Amino acid sequence: MLRLSYSIQLKNTEAKSRLRIQPPGPAGDYPGERGETAMAEGDRDQKYYWENWVLGNLGETLQAIRENAATLITNCEEEGDIPLKDYTPHGVRHCQAVENLFHRLIPFGLYNELNELERFHLLASAWVHDLGMIRAVAIEVANDPNLSDEEIRSSHHIYSERYINEHWATLGVPYQYRRSLGLLARYHRRKADLDACERNFPCEGSSVNTQLLSAYLRLADALDIDESRVPPEAYAICLAYDISPESKLHWIKSRLAIGTRIEPERHEITVVFGLPRPEEFGKDIKQSWIDERVSPIIRFVCEDLKEEIRSVTKAIRQAGRKLPFYIDVLHDTCEAGTDPQMLNDLRELFMNFDIMVHPSASKLIEMILTTVANILGYTLKKNSQPVPLGPGAVSGIKAKETTKAFLATARLRILKTRPSHLGLERLFNSLVELNSQVGDNPKEFVSKVDIMFKEHHQARREVRAQSGAYFRQWMPKGGGLKNREFNILLFGYSELVTKALCGFRDELLIKAGKLNPRDIRGSDAEKKMSRRFRLFVCEGQPKTQTGTGDRLIYHDGMQYAFHLQRHGFRNIILIPDIVVSSMIDQVGIDFVLFGADGITPDYFMHIAGHRTITSAVRARQTLNEGLLHDRAGKRSKTDILLITSSEKWSEDKQSRPVQSTATDASQKVDGFRFWRGLSPALASREHIWICRDEARLKDLERSKVQFFNPRVDIIPIHEVDCVIADTGWRPITKGTAKQALMELFGRKAL
């Protein structure tokens, strides 16, 4: 174990001089190299203000802290302190960047709103807030040589505070400032409750608003995202560690971000991204292809910064001073050249990012196939042969090894959180076997993957056609439905259900004399016919995720509604899940359409909530038997339709779902306690889905109230009335379900 030396020796005067922080360009500029930007014309006023932040003895003390902290960081690096696996560097560059950002967040004379002790604390905090990320520091403070990387990262703010309090002399921190400076380190992380931080901490006959300073430290720390955060040599080291997809996202977002524009008067921060040129990816790649794939990453970065802003704005405004606060995060883009390694990582990231967040099982199948092809250096096309991606792609043995690693990681992460996805399980099994069978020539592998890709898209087209065939049979003969509207209830985002709805619409268009509905896509005729489908979309509350400041991270009903709109449907109504019975009573529902993550001879699997919906439909039908009538005076029946494909069929899955015995096990996640009383085989969602009223959530925590949100429902197949798949459609009854499914799927899964 690396032991820390308590007598820090500065390396040389050159190192000292580099730490004399220089001012940035004018407010709003974003330098390429931090701390070494030449002053622009007319920037002398800002330089004057900057140099006058801290003067005299405090200024000398600040410089000593800079040098001592930098030497501690450098000594640990040179003496073999192993960087934390997967995490972006938190070294001298980062400290210097955070201090520079303070001056941009509080430009010109506004620094006078802070007293001199507060200015000293703020600038010094840039150099000590992340000391707990140094492995040797964390091990020494915790007195635990077995700390994992995750334990160090998750508690580094606490280790930083303790190190400052215990080794203040080593850092050159005056004894009387050790606690107040330690508080800034403790509360610089978003997970720490900023409201609990002292506003007026007594300090040498004065006071320091440690809550306000911690807010600015959080903001500056979060804004250090541009490319100098990940210099090429550090990035190369990171890649050698087989970085996880989530962490690679943080590395690559920093390589995509050129910098930030900070505009205090407008209360805005703009992140500027440098995008690769289309020709760098290949001759057939268009700018729209890049824009479509970069957009989720840009959105992720901006939303993350917005959440950071929301977490600090109250503290800044409540301080009652004329200090800048920020409300919005915008983005801007420009073209920038990209190195081959970055291009290859971007290809992987574009797909991995969607795989991490996308709600659709069918879409996940497509994205995994596309990712494998990208790793092998090809882009898949629905209606043509695979296209080489061009320079930067891996090849031969390296491609095979990379594919193997991706499949192992993706399988573990996806199936752990999506155990109901039988189709994905089958896909992973097929791809792993294929990777072991083919040689080192990527072309051989890609040709097989391309067949799977085209079969996948053909299955989606067949689902649309078979749905149309079912709807044609369902419609009464003789034209009795000329102007009728159809009430359809949807629960659980599903791309195949959307395909089925398109198939229903196709039949109405054909009946109206439009021989090929696909030829009139987007036409007035299609829009008119789309309005005849009144779609009641359940919110899908089990999947709702909220963030700090009540930010809505994910809402299944909204995502479903947007997806339906992109396919031409406009008559869409969002409803709470709990009102399904009322909808059947008061509105009259013609169909309930479900997708499926997996289907067996006995049951189908999807997100929790499906069983509740089916039970509600069946209960209301029994209760209202003979009471519900349509406009023609005939009894109306709600049909439950399951839309799936042969990709998701598994004949050999156990016929009885996993049984579980409840216990009182629990686990604290992000400050909230989640009940883990069921079998691990029945996964649960461990995120907050209710409003983030922090005071009320704290009351729940103090009261030891726990959260629980099961992820999967297992629904008996006889609860549906019909199964529509790429291989046909069959009505389902309790006595004929297995036979009907075997007729649809046979032994295709085996």
C-alpha distance (Angstrom), angle and dihedral (degrees) to the residues before:
residue distance angle dihedral
M1 . . .
L2 3.78 . .
R3 3.80 110.0 .
L4 3.78 119.9 -153.5
S5 3.77 121.0 -118.9
Y6 3.78 111.6 -130.8
S7 3.78 94.6 -159.3
I8 3.78 103.0 69.7
Q9 3.78 115.0 -158.9
L10 3.80 115.7 -160.9
K11 3.79 109.2 -126.0
N12 3.81 99.6 -136.8
T13 3.78 144.2 -37.9
E14 3.78 90.1 -97.2
A15 3.80 89.8 64.1
K16 3.78 89.3 49.5
S17 3.78 93.3 51.7
R18 3.80 92.6 50.9
L19 3.79 88.7 58.8
R20 3.80 92.6 58.8
I21 3.78 93.7 107.7
Q22 3.78 115.1 -131.3
P23 3.80 124.2 -153.4
P24 3.79 123.0 -102.9
G25 3.76 125.7 -123.7
P26 3.81 121.5 -81.9
A27 3.79 117.5 -42.6
G28 3.78 107.9 -73.6
D29 3.81 97.3 28.7
Y30 3.77 118.9 123.0
P31 3.80 112.7 -149.7
G32 3.76 122.8 -148.8
E33 3.80 94.2 -138.9
R34 3.76 116.7 35.2
G35 3.77 121.9 -127.7
E36 3.80 94.0 6.6
T37 3.78 101.8 74.1
A38 3.75 115.7 131.5
M39 3.80 114.5 -122.5
A40 3.76 115.7 -99.7
E41 3.81 121.0 -132.2
G42 3.78 109.9 -82.1
D43 3.80 93.2 24.0
R44 3.80 95.5 109.6
D45 3.78 93.0 98.6
Q46 3.77 91.5 56.4
K47 3.82 90.6 47.0
Y48 3.80 89.0 51.3
Y49 3.79 92.4 51.1
W50 3.79 92.2 45.1
E51 3.79 94.8 52.0
N52 3.78 90.1 49.2
W53 3.81 95.8 56.4
V54 3.83 91.9 95.4
L55 3.82 123.7 12.5
G56 3.80 139.6 175.5
N57 3.80 120.6 5.3
L58 3.80 93.3 -7.3
G59 3.79 89.7 53.8
E60 3.80 91.3 52.7
T61 3.80 90.8 46.8
L62 3.80 90.2 50.9
Q63 3.80 91.1 52.4
A64 3.81 90.7 49.7
I65 3.83 90.3 52.7
R66 3.80 90.4 50.2
E67 3.79 92.3 51.6
N68 3.81 96.2 42.5
A69 3.81 93.8 47.4
A70 3.81 90.9 47.0
T71 3.79 91.0 49.8
L72 3.80 92.3 48.6
I73 3.82 90.3 51.7
T74 3.82 92.8 45.5
N75 3.81 94.5 45.6
C76 3.80 91.7 51.6
E77 3.79 91.0 49.6
E78 3.82 92.8 48.3
E79 3.81 93.8 45.2
G80 3.81 92.7 57.2
D81 3.79 105.5 -90.5
I82 3.82 101.2 165.6
P83 3.84 112.3 -130.8
L84 3.78 115.8 -117.8
K85 3.78 108.7 -92.1
D86 3.83 114.4 -105.5
Y87 3.82 97.4 2.0
T88 3.79 126.9 118.1
P89 3.85 115.1 -113.8
H90 3.80 118.9 -80.8
G91 3.79 96.2 -170.9
V92 3.80 136.9 121.1
R93 3.82 93.0 -58.7
H94 3.79 90.5 57.6
C95 3.82 93.5 47.9
Q96 3.79 91.2 50.1
A97 3.80 91.5 46.7
V98 3.81 92.8 52.3
E99 3.82 91.3 51.4
N100 3.80 90.8 49.3
L101 3.80 89.9 51.0
F102 3.82 92.1 55.5
H103 3.78 89.0 63.6
R104 3.77 92.0 49.7
L105 3.80 93.2 47.1
I106 3.84 91.3 48.9
P107 3.81 103.2 30.1
F108 3.82 131.2 -176.3
G109 3.82 119.8 -17.6
L110 3.79 94.4 -9.7
Y111 3.80 87.5 91.8
N112 3.82 86.9 78.7
E113 3.81 88.0 74.1
L114 3.81 84.5 74.8
N115 3.81 119.0 64.7
E116 3.78 116.7 -123.7
L117 3.81 94.0 -100.0
E118 3.81 89.6 53.4
R119 3.80 91.9 49.4
F120 3.79 89.7 50.6
H121 3.81 92.3 49.2
L122 3.80 92.9 47.8
L123 3.82 95.2 50.9
A124 3.81 93.2 42.4
S125 3.81 91.2 50.4
A126 3.81 89.7 64.7
W127 3.81 88.4 68.0
V128 3.80 101.7 42.9
H129 3.82 107.0 31.8
D130 3.82 95.2 88.9
L131 3.82 100.9 37.5
G132 3.80 87.4 110.2
M133 3.83 88.6 67.2
I134 3.81 88.2 69.5
R135 3.78 105.6 97.4
A136 3.83 94.4 -141.5
V137 3.81 91.6 50.2
A138 3.81 93.2 49.3
I139 3.82 93.2 46.7
E140 3.78 92.6 48.6
V141 3.80 95.8 46.5
A142 3.82 93.7 44.2
N143 3.81 92.0 39.9
D144 3.80 88.1 -137.4
P145 3.83 119.9 119.8
N146 3.82 90.8 -171.8
L147 3.80 98.6 64.0
S148 3.80 111.3 141.3
D149 3.80 122.5 -133.7
E150 3.79 90.1 -109.8
E151 3.81 92.1 51.1
I152 3.80 90.4 50.8
R153 3.80 93.0 48.5
S154 3.79 95.7 45.0
S155 3.83 93.7 49.1
H156 3.80 101.1 29.8
H157 3.81 92.1 111.7
I158 3.81 89.4 58.5
Y159 3.82 92.5 45.6
S160 3.81 89.3 49.9
E161 3.80 91.8 53.2
R162 3.79 92.5 48.0
Y163 3.80 92.9 48.0
I164 3.81 91.2 52.0
N165 3.80 91.3 49.1
E166 3.80 94.3 45.9
H167 3.81 101.3 37.0
W168 3.80 102.8 30.4
A169 3.80 91.4 133.7
T170 3.81 91.9 54.9
L171 3.79 90.0 55.4
G172 3.80 94.7 42.8
V173 3.81 92.1 -116.2
P174 3.83 112.0 150.9
Y175 3.80 110.9 -113.4
Q176 3.82 92.8 -120.4
Y177 3.82 91.6 56.6
R178 3.81 99.5 46.2
R179 3.81 96.6 94.8
S180 3.80 97.2 43.4
L181 3.81 91.8 47.1
G182 3.80 89.5 46.1
L183 3.81 90.0 55.5
L184 3.81 90.6 58.0
A185 3.81 89.9 53.5
R186 3.81 91.3 48.4
Y187 3.81 96.1 49.9
H188 3.80 99.0 40.8
R189 3.82 90.7 92.8
R190 3.78 119.5 85.0
K191 3.79 91.8 -133.3
A192 3.83 90.1 63.3
D193 3.82 113.4 89.0
L194 3.80 104.2 -112.1
D195 3.81 91.3 -166.2
A196 3.80 88.3 65.8
C197 3.80 92.4 57.9
E198 3.82 115.1 102.8
R199 3.82 115.3 -104.8
N200 3.78 97.3 -161.2
F201 3.78 109.2 31.3
P202 3.85 111.0 -178.1
C203 3.78 109.5 -117.8
E204 3.82 126.3 171.8
G205 3.81 97.7 -36.3
S206 3.81 92.2 -41.1
S207 3.78 134.5 63.8
V208 3.78 137.1 -113.9
N209 3.82 123.0 -148.7
T210 3.79 94.8 -135.2
Q211 3.81 91.1 174.9
L212 3.81 91.7 58.2
L213 3.81 93.3 44.8
S214 3.81 91.8 47.7
A215 3.81 88.2 53.8
Y216 3.81 91.9 56.2
L217 3.81 90.9 43.6
R218 3.81 90.3 54.1
L219 3.77 91.3 49.7
A220 3.81 95.5 47.6
D221 3.81 90.9 45.5
A222 3.82 91.1 52.3
L223 3.82 92.5 47.7
D224 3.79 93.5 58.6
I225 3.79 93.9 95.8
D226 3.79 107.0 116.7
E227 3.79 128.3 114.3
S228 3.80 97.5 -88.2
R229 3.83 86.0 67.3
V230 3.81 87.4 71.1
P231 3.82 108.8 38.2
P232 3.83 113.7 -169.0
E233 3.80 95.0 -104.8
A234 3.81 92.9 52.0
Y235 3.80 90.9 45.1
A236 3.81 90.3 52.9
I237 3.82 90.1 52.1
C238 3.79 89.4 49.0
L239 3.81 92.0 54.0
A240 3.80 90.2 52.2
Y241 3.79 88.4 61.8
D242 3.83 92.8 62.8
I243 3.79 90.3 -116.9
S244 3.80 118.8 -142.8
P245 3.83 118.1 -109.7
E246 3.82 92.9 -114.7
S247 3.80 93.0 51.9
K248 3.79 92.4 42.2
L249 3.80 86.3 59.4
H250 3.82 89.4 60.8
W251 3.80 91.6 48.3
I252 3.78 95.0 47.4
K253 3.81 95.0 44.3
S254 3.79 85.8 59.2
R255 3.78 91.1 50.8
L256 3.80 91.0 48.6
A257 3.81 93.7 47.7
I258 3.80 113.4 82.4
G259 3.79 92.7 -172.7
T260 3.78 145.5 -75.9
R261 3.78 139.5 -76.4
I262 3.79 112.6 -146.1
E263 3.80 117.1 -161.5
P264 3.83 111.0 -178.6
E265 3.82 94.3 -179.8
R266 3.80 91.7 56.9
H267 3.83 93.2 37.8
E268 3.81 87.7 -127.8
I269 3.78 137.7 129.3
T270 3.80 119.7 -163.5
V271 3.80 122.0 -160.7
V272 3.80 112.9 -152.0
F273 3.82 116.7 -149.5
G274 3.78 125.6 -163.3
L275 3.81 108.7 -144.5
P276 3.80 125.5 -158.8
R277 3.79 117.5 -112.2
P278 3.84 116.9 -105.6
E279 3.82 93.6 -119.5
E280 3.80 90.0 59.2
F281 3.81 88.9 66.6
G282 3.80 95.4 44.7
K283 3.79 143.0 -60.9
D284 3.82 94.9 -88.5
I285 3.81 95.5 49.2
K286 3.80 116.7 108.8
Q287 3.80 128.7 -157.1
S288 3.79 89.8 -113.2
W289 3.82 88.8 61.0
I290 3.81 90.5 56.7
D291 3.81 94.0 42.4
E292 3.80 91.8 52.1
R293 3.80 92.2 52.5
V294 3.79 98.9 40.1
S295 3.81 93.5 48.6
P296 3.85 95.1 77.4
I297 3.82 90.4 50.7
I298 3.80 92.3 48.7
R299 3.78 89.7 46.8
F300 3.80 90.4 49.9
V301 3.82 93.0 51.6
C302 3.80 94.1 45.8
E303 3.81 94.4 45.2
D304 3.79 90.6 49.1
L305 3.82 90.5 52.4
K306 3.80 90.9 46.2
E307 3.77 89.4 54.7
E308 3.81 89.6 51.1
I309 3.80 90.2 50.2
R310 3.79 91.7 50.1
S311 3.78 90.4 51.8
V312 3.83 92.9 57.2
T313 3.81 106.9 30.4
K314 3.81 94.8 85.8
A315 3.81 92.2 52.6
I316 3.82 92.0 50.5
R317 3.80 95.3 46.9
Q318 3.80 95.1 42.5
A319 3.79 89.9 56.6
G320 3.82 86.5 77.3
R321 3.80 95.2 -137.0
K322 3.79 132.9 123.5
L323 3.77 92.6 -107.0
P324 3.81 124.8 138.4
F325 3.79 117.5 -97.9
Y326 3.77 126.6 -174.8
I327 3.79 131.1 -135.8
D328 3.79 110.8 171.2
V329 3.81 139.9 38.1
L330 3.81 117.4 -151.3
H331 3.77 131.5 178.2
D332 3.78 137.7 -140.2
T333 3.80 131.0 -172.7
C334 3.77 138.3 -152.8
E335 3.80 135.5 173.4
A336 3.79 116.7 -94.6
G337 3.80 133.1 171.2
T338 3.82 116.1 -106.5
D339 3.81 131.3 -154.2
P340 3.84 120.3 -122.2
Q341 3.82 94.8 -108.3
M342 3.78 90.6 53.1
L343 3.80 91.7 48.3
N344 3.77 91.5 53.7
D345 3.80 92.1 47.5
L346 3.80 90.7 48.7
R347 3.80 90.8 55.2
E348 3.79 89.1 53.1
L349 3.79 93.5 42.8
F350 3.81 94.9 49.7
M351 3.79 89.1 62.0
N352 3.81 99.5 33.0
F353 3.80 91.5 54.5
D354 3.80 92.2 56.1
I355 3.80 91.6 43.5
M356 3.81 89.5 55.5
V357 3.78 95.1 52.7
H358 3.82 109.8 20.2
P359 3.82 114.8 113.6
S360 3.82 100.1 -157.6
A361 3.82 121.1 93.7
S362 3.82 91.1 -158.3
K363 3.78 92.2 50.5
L364 3.80 90.8 48.6
I365 3.80 89.8 57.1
E366 3.80 90.3 53.7
M367 3.80 93.6 45.8
I368 3.80 94.3 50.2
L369 3.80 91.2 51.8
T370 3.80 90.7 47.5
T371 3.81 91.8 48.5
V372 3.80 92.5 52.8
A373 3.82 89.6 50.4
N374 3.83 90.3 48.7
I375 3.80 91.1 52.0
L376 3.80 88.2 52.1
G377 3.80 89.8 50.8
Y378 3.81 102.0 -102.4
T379 3.79 140.9 108.0
L380 3.81 116.3 -140.3
K381 3.80 121.1 -133.6
K382 3.80 126.7 -160.3
N383 3.80 95.4 -139.9
S384 3.80 105.3 23.5
Q385 3.79 143.5 38.9
P386 3.85 122.2 -69.5
V387 3.80 114.3 -82.3
P388 3.85 122.0 -138.8
L389 3.80 112.1 -116.0
G390 3.79 95.4 -140.9
P391 3.83 129.4 -133.9
G392 3.79 121.3 5.6
A393 3.80 97.6 40.5
V394 3.79 120.2 125.8
S395 3.79 119.1 -119.7
G396 3.80 145.1 -170.9
I397 3.80 118.8 0.8
K398 3.81 91.4 -4.2
A399 3.82 90.5 57.6
K400 3.79 91.2 50.3
E401 3.81 92.3 49.3
T402 3.80 92.4 45.8
T403 3.80 91.2 49.6
K404 3.79 91.1 49.7
A405 3.81 91.3 50.5
F406 3.81 92.4 47.3
L407 3.80 93.3 49.8
A408 3.81 92.1 48.2
T409 3.81 93.1 49.0
A410 3.81 95.8 41.6
R411 3.79 92.4 46.5
L412 3.79 93.0 51.2
R413 3.80 95.3 45.6
I414 3.80 99.6 39.9
L415 3.80 100.0 42.1
K416 3.80 91.4 43.4
T417 3.80 90.0 61.8
R418 3.82 96.7 28.2
P419 3.82 105.0 42.1
S420 3.81 91.9 156.5
H421 3.82 93.9 64.3
L422 3.80 99.3 103.4
G423 3.81 90.2 163.7
L424 3.81 91.2 57.9
E425 3.79 90.9 47.8
R426 3.81 89.8 54.0
L427 3.80 91.1 46.9
F428 3.80 93.8 51.5
N429 3.80 90.9 48.5
S430 3.81 90.8 51.8
L431 3.81 94.8 46.8
V432 3.82 94.3 46.5
E433 3.81 90.3 50.7
L434 3.81 91.4 45.8
N435 3.80 92.0 50.1
S436 3.79 90.7 53.3
Q437 3.82 93.3 48.2
V438 3.81 103.5 47.1
G439 3.78 123.9 75.1
D440 3.80 128.1 -116.7
N441 3.80 93.1 -79.2
P442 3.85 108.3 105.8
K443 3.82 91.0 -156.5
E444 3.80 91.6 66.8
F445 3.80 91.5 50.7
V446 3.81 94.2 43.7
S447 3.80 92.3 52.0
K448 3.82 89.5 57.7
V449 3.80 92.8 44.7
D450 3.81 89.5 48.7
I451 3.82 90.3 56.6
M452 3.81 90.0 52.1
F453 3.82 90.1 47.4
K454 3.80 93.6 51.9
E455 3.82 92.3 44.9
H456 3.81 88.3 52.5
H457 3.80 92.4 54.4
Q458 3.79 92.1 43.0
A459 3.82 88.5 54.5
R460 3.82 89.9 53.9
R461 3.82 90.6 51.4
E462 3.81 90.3 49.1
V463 3.82 91.4 51.2
R464 3.80 88.0 57.1
A465 3.80 92.0 48.5
Q466 3.81 94.6 46.0
S467 3.81 90.9 48.0
G468 3.78 88.5 54.7
A469 3.81 89.7 50.1
Y470 3.82 91.0 52.3
F471 3.80 92.4 48.1
R472 3.81 90.7 48.8
Q473 3.79 90.0 55.6
W474 3.82 92.3 44.6
M475 3.81 95.0 52.7
P476 3.83 113.7 89.9
K477 3.75 116.2 -112.2
G478 3.77 120.7 -112.3
G479 3.80 101.3 49.8
G480 3.80 99.0 -81.2
L481 3.82 91.2 146.4
K482 3.80 98.6 60.1
N483 3.80 97.2 130.5
R484 3.77 102.5 5.9
E485 3.78 120.7 134.7
F486 3.80 120.0 -140.9
N487 3.80 122.0 -137.9
I488 3.79 109.9 -147.3
L489 3.81 126.9 178.3
L490 3.82 119.8 -151.1
F491 3.80 129.5 -168.4
G492 3.80 126.2 178.2
Y493 3.83 121.1 22.3
S494 3.80 108.4 -88.2
E495 3.79 129.7 170.0
L496 3.81 91.5 -164.2
V497 3.80 90.7 55.7
T498 3.80 87.7 53.6
K499 3.82 88.0 52.2
A500 3.81 89.0 51.6
L501 3.80 91.5 51.7
C502 3.80 89.1 51.2
G503 3.81 87.2 52.7
F504 3.82 90.4 52.9
R505 3.80 90.1 50.7
D506 3.81 91.0 47.5
E507 3.81 89.6 59.2
L508 3.80 92.7 52.5
L509 3.80 90.2 49.4
I510 3.80 91.6 49.4
K511 3.80 89.7 48.5
A512 3.81 87.7 52.3
G513 3.82 90.6 55.5
K514 3.83 100.7 -94.6
L515 3.78 100.8 133.3
N516 3.81 97.0 -166.7
P517 3.83 112.7 27.1
R518 3.82 92.0 -170.5
D519 3.80 89.9 64.2
I520 3.81 90.4 62.5
R521 3.81 98.3 46.2
G522 3.80 109.8 155.0
S523 3.82 92.6 10.0
D524 3.81 125.8 135.8
A525 3.81 88.8 -106.8
E526 3.80 91.4 57.1
K527 3.82 92.1 45.8
K528 3.79 91.1 50.3
M529 3.80 92.1 49.4
S530 3.82 92.1 45.3
R531 3.80 90.8 59.9
R532 3.79 90.3 62.8
F533 3.80 87.9 71.3
R534 3.80 109.6 77.8
L535 3.79 103.2 -163.6
F536 3.80 118.0 -159.8
V537 3.80 104.7 -163.3
C538 3.81 116.6 -163.0
E539 3.78 114.1 -136.9
G540 3.82 92.4 -124.4
Q541 3.79 92.5 -138.7
P542 3.84 96.7 -174.5
K543 3.82 87.8 69.8
T544 3.82 96.3 45.4
Q545 3.80 114.0 119.8
T546 3.80 125.1 -169.0
G547 3.79 129.3 -169.4
T548 3.77 139.7 -163.5
G549 3.79 113.3 -46.3
D550 3.81 90.5 23.0
R551 3.79 91.0 -72.7
L552 3.81 111.7 169.2
I553 3.79 105.6 -127.9
Y554 3.80 96.8 176.1
H555 3.80 134.6 0.5
D556 3.79 116.1 179.2
G557 3.81 96.3 -158.3
M558 3.81 92.3 52.4
Q559 3.80 92.8 48.0
Y560 3.80 89.5 49.1
A561 3.82 92.1 49.0
F562 3.81 92.2 50.2
H563 3.81 90.8 49.0
L564 3.81 91.5 50.5
Q565 3.79 90.6 49.3
R566 3.80 90.6 53.8
H567 3.81 86.7 58.2
G568 3.78 94.0 53.9
F569 3.82 102.3 -94.8
R570 3.79 114.6 133.4
N571 3.81 106.7 162.9
I572 3.82 94.1 84.7
I573 3.81 127.0 148.1
L574 3.83 124.2 -174.3
I575 3.81 114.5 -143.7
P576 3.83 136.4 179.4
D577 3.80 112.6 -100.8
I578 3.78 92.3 -124.3
V579 3.83 95.9 63.7
V580 3.82 97.4 66.3
S581 3.80 93.0 109.4
S582 3.80 90.4 51.5
M583 3.81 90.4 50.6
I584 3.81 90.9 55.1
D585 3.80 91.4 47.5
Q586 3.78 100.5 42.2
V587 3.81 105.6 26.9
G588 3.77 105.6 24.0
I589 3.80 115.5 -128.0
D590 3.81 119.8 -137.5
F591 3.80 97.3 -169.6
V592 3.77 140.9 9.5
L593 3.81 109.8 -156.2
F594 3.80 122.6 -159.6
G595 3.78 132.7 178.9
A596 3.80 122.0 -150.2
D597 3.79 136.4 -137.3
G598 3.78 90.1 -159.8
I599 3.80 139.4 -4.5
T600 3.82 131.5 -158.8
P601 3.82 133.4 174.7
D602 3.81 89.3 -89.5
Y603 3.78 108.7 32.5
F604 3.77 147.7 -1.2
M605 3.81 127.1 -130.3
H606 3.78 131.7 -141.2
I607 3.80 140.5 135.8
A608 3.79 118.6 -43.6
G609 3.80 111.5 -85.6
H610 3.80 98.9 53.9
R611 3.79 92.0 94.4
T612 3.80 89.8 52.7
I613 3.81 91.6 51.9
T614 3.82 94.2 48.7
S615 3.81 91.2 47.0
A616 3.80 91.2 50.1
V617 3.81 92.2 50.2
R618 3.79 93.1 48.7
A619 3.81 93.7 44.7
R620 3.81 93.8 51.2
Q621 3.79 91.8 46.2
T622 3.81 91.0 53.8
L623 3.79 93.0 45.1
N624 3.79 94.7 45.9
E625 3.79 98.0 39.1
G626 3.78 106.5 150.7
L627 3.82 93.9 7.4
L628 3.78 102.8 83.7
H629 3.79 115.4 80.4
D630 3.74 133.3 173.6
R631 3.82 125.1 -135.1
A632 3.79 91.5 -84.1
G633 3.80 90.9 57.3
K634 3.81 95.0 -109.3
R635 3.78 122.0 127.1
S636 3.80 111.8 -91.2
K637 3.80 119.9 -137.8
T638 3.80 125.7 -165.5
D639 3.80 110.0 -135.0
I640 3.81 118.9 -155.4
L641 3.80 109.5 -146.0
L642 3.81 123.7 -166.8
I643 3.81 112.7 -153.0
T644 3.80 113.6 -161.6
S645 3.79 144.0 132.1
S646 3.79 137.2 -124.8
E647 3.84 88.0 -106.2
K648 3.81 88.5 73.8
W649 3.81 97.4 45.8
S650 3.80 119.5 110.6
E651 3.79 116.6 178.2
D652 3.80 95.3 179.1
K653 3.82 98.3 53.4
Q654 3.80 113.5 118.1
S655 3.77 111.3 -85.8
R656 3.80 95.5 -136.9
P657 3.84 120.6 63.1
V658 3.79 119.8 -122.4
Q659 3.80 111.7 -79.3
S660 3.79 119.5 -146.5
T661 3.77 139.1 -165.2
A662 3.80 114.6 -140.2
T663 3.81 118.4 -123.4
D664 3.79 134.1 172.3
A665 3.81 96.8 -106.7
S666 3.80 115.9 138.4
Q667 3.79 140.2 171.6
K668 3.79 132.0 -153.9
V669 3.81 112.1 -128.1
D670 3.83 121.3 -178.3
G671 3.78 91.1 -19.7
F672 3.84 96.5 -48.4
R673 3.79 127.2 99.7
F674 3.80 117.1 -125.6
W675 3.78 123.5 -165.6
R676 3.80 113.0 -121.2
G677 3.76 98.6 -177.9
L678 3.81 97.9 131.7
S679 3.77 132.0 78.2
P680 3.83 114.2 -76.3
A681 3.81 86.2 -120.9
L682 3.80 87.8 70.6
A683 3.79 101.7 63.6
S684 3.79 122.7 -154.8
R685 3.79 134.3 -156.4
E686 3.79 111.2 -111.2
H687 3.78 101.6 -163.9
I688 3.80 134.5 99.8
W689 3.81 113.6 -98.9
I690 3.81 100.8 173.9
C691 3.82 130.5 77.8
R692 3.79 112.8 -64.4
D693 3.78 97.9 -123.4
E694 3.80 92.4 159.4
A695 3.82 94.3 -160.6
R696 3.80 92.6 53.5
L697 3.81 92.3 43.9
K698 3.81 88.9 53.5
D699 3.80 88.9 51.0
L700 3.82 88.7 54.0
E701 3.79 90.6 49.7
R702 3.81 92.8 48.9
S703 3.80 88.9 48.7
K704 3.82 89.3 51.2
V705 3.81 91.0 -122.9
Q706 3.80 109.3 163.5
F707 3.81 133.5 -149.3
F708 3.79 127.6 -131.4
N709 3.80 129.9 177.1
P710 3.83 116.8 166.8
R711 3.78 113.8 -144.7
V712 3.81 103.6 -151.4
D713 3.79 139.2 48.2
I714 3.81 122.0 -161.3
I715 3.82 108.6 -155.7
P716 3.82 124.4 -170.1
I717 3.79 107.5 -113.9
H718 3.82 92.6 -129.3
E719 3.83 88.6 67.5
V720 3.83 88.8 78.3
D721 3.81 125.3 71.4
C722 3.78 98.5 -146.9
V723 3.81 140.3 9.2
I724 3.81 116.6 -146.1
A725 3.81 116.8 -167.9
D726 3.79 141.3 156.0
T727 3.82 88.2 -90.5
G728 3.82 96.4 54.2
W729 3.78 138.6 -78.3
R730 3.79 133.5 -80.6
P731 3.81 134.3 -173.8
I732 3.81 112.5 -120.8
T733 3.79 129.7 -141.3
K734 3.79 129.7 166.1
G735 3.76 92.2 -104.7
T736 3.80 99.5 42.7
A737 3.83 103.3 34.9
K738 3.81 98.5 104.3
Q739 3.78 93.9 45.3
A740 3.82 91.3 48.2
L741 3.80 92.4 51.0
M742 3.78 93.2 47.5
E743 3.79 88.6 52.1
L744 3.81 89.1 52.5
F745 3.78 99.8 43.5
G746 3.81 106.8 13.4
R747 3.80 109.7 -177.8
K748 3.79 93.3 -37.3
A749 3.80 93.9 127.0
L750 3.80 91.6 57.7
